[in-house]
Each structure stands twice: as structure tokens, then as C-alpha cells.
Amino acid sequence: MSASNEWTEYHLTPKGWVTGSEKTDFNLAEHPRPHDAVQTVKVRDYLSSIYSTVEHTRTIIWEAKDVQAIAKLKAKFGEAPDLA
């Protein structure tokens, strides 16, 4: 069992990055992907033990086939935010 495993999914939409499902060490809140999303990124902080360092990862877990829409929205809104 890890010391900490927290993550948030962010969805890129025409309105910007929208927070989706989130997991903290004590809670899981699931939210569906917005219908107008073009990409979903999972941002994760993982601490395997109290003696290790935090592993921070960003993983694209879903994206639409419209690469031009993704590029356009990323140019406007940038990359997914970090965990709060």
C-alpha cells in the first residue's frame, strides 16, 4: 500500500480545462467526461513510502481524433493544471 496516491483528471474543452474525477487519500469523486471535451489528462502524485520522493506524472488517458481542435485549444489554454 502506498503512503499517498492522489490524482485529478482534467478535461480540455472549448471553455478551458475542466476538473473531472478526483481521488485524494481519503475520498473519490467521480464525474463524467464533458460531451465537448477533446482531451483528458490525469495528473497524479504518488508517494510509495514515507521515505521516498513524490512521483508527479501527467498522462493523456483519452483524446478525440480531431488533432487540430486539440492543438487549437492547447494553444489557447495551455497544458493541464497541476494538482491543487
N, C-alpha and C positions, 0 to 999 in steps of 0.2 A: 504494500500500500504506500502510495506517495505521501509526502508531507503536505503537498499542495498541488492541485490541478485545476486551474481556473481558466475559462475561455469565454469568448464572446464571438458571435457571428455578426458580421456587418454586411448589409446588402447595398450594392450600388444601384441607385435609382435616379430618374430624372430630377428628383428633389435633393439628391446628395446621398451620403452614406446614412443608412437607417439601421439602428440596432435591432438585431434579431434575437435568437435564443442565447441565453447566457447561463453559465454554470460557475458558481462560486463553490468554495469548500463546504458550504452549508445549505446551498439552495440550487435548484434547477428551474429555470423559467423558459418554457418553450414557446416560440412564436413562429407562425408560418412565414415563408418567404413571400414578400410582396409580389403581386402579379406583374408589376412593371420593372422588377429587378433584372439587371443584366449580368451581375456577378455577385457571388457570395464568398467572403473571406473569413476564415476562422483565425482569430488571434488568441494565442494560448501562452500562459505562463505555467511552467511545470517545475516543481521542486521535488526531486526524488527522495531527498532526506534533508534533515536539518543541517547536515554537514556539506551539502552540495550547493552549487550556484543555480540560480533560476535560468531555465531554458526558455527563451522567448521565441516563439515561432509564428509565422503568418503563412497560412495555406489556403490557396484557392480551392474551395470544395465544390463549386458549381459555377458555370458561366454559360451565357447564351451563345448561340452560334454567330451572332452579329458582332464581329470583332471591331467594326467601325464605331458602333454605338458604345462599346466598352471604352475604346480609345478616346472618344469624344468626351464621355463623362469623366474619365480619369483625368483628362487634361483640365477639365473644369473644376473637379472636386478633389483631385489628388488621390493618394493611396488611402486605404482603410485606416481609421484612427487606431491608436494603441488602447490597451485596456485602461479603464478609469482608475 
